[in-house]
Amino acid sequence: MLRLKVFLLIIICSSALHAQNFRRSLKKGDQYLNESNYSKAISYYKKALEHKPGNADATYGLGLAYLFDFKNDEAVKKLTLVRQLNPKIGNNIDYYLGLAHQFNYNFDEAVRYFDLFGDKKKKNRYTADLKIEECLTADSLYSNPKPVVVENLCNGQFTAARLHTCLNG
């Protein structure tokens, strides 16, 4: 009987420590995300997910950190997963999924998610429509590239006064 009590006590303490480590890692991930230190945020969100695999909050934070760190393939994977885990995780999940797809040149999917974002709230529609227009324009330009030549009109002397003169004749 004593062995059973000791065993149960060890399991309870272990679970409490596990939960505490999860919360600490999630909080640190959020802190580093807010400070724009994306590599550290990624590290802490991964630690949080080691403690609670499939946790929607940690997966969302990890997806955002990947997005803001320009790791677009990973951002798409994590944000898609979090949307499946908890579609109501945040008002902006569709916006961020739209951005991730846009940054991956997957413009059709980006438009789909921006449209979903715009449908959620009336105040989102203006932003959604701007992002959709960006995607449509980018898709058109990306699918029909044109050769261009860029010339330095200021002969390498780049100062504000010289730029003003170059631009205004």
Secondary structure, 3 states (H helix, E strand, C coil): CHHHHHHHHHHHHHHHHHHHHHHHHHHHHHHHHHCCCHHHHHHHHHHHHHHCCCCHHHHHHHHHHHHHCCCHHHHHHHHHHHHHHCCCCCCCHHHHHHHHHHHCCCHHHHHHHHHHHHHHCHHHHHHHHHHHHHHHHHHHHHHCCCCCCCCCCCCCCCCHHHHHHHHHC
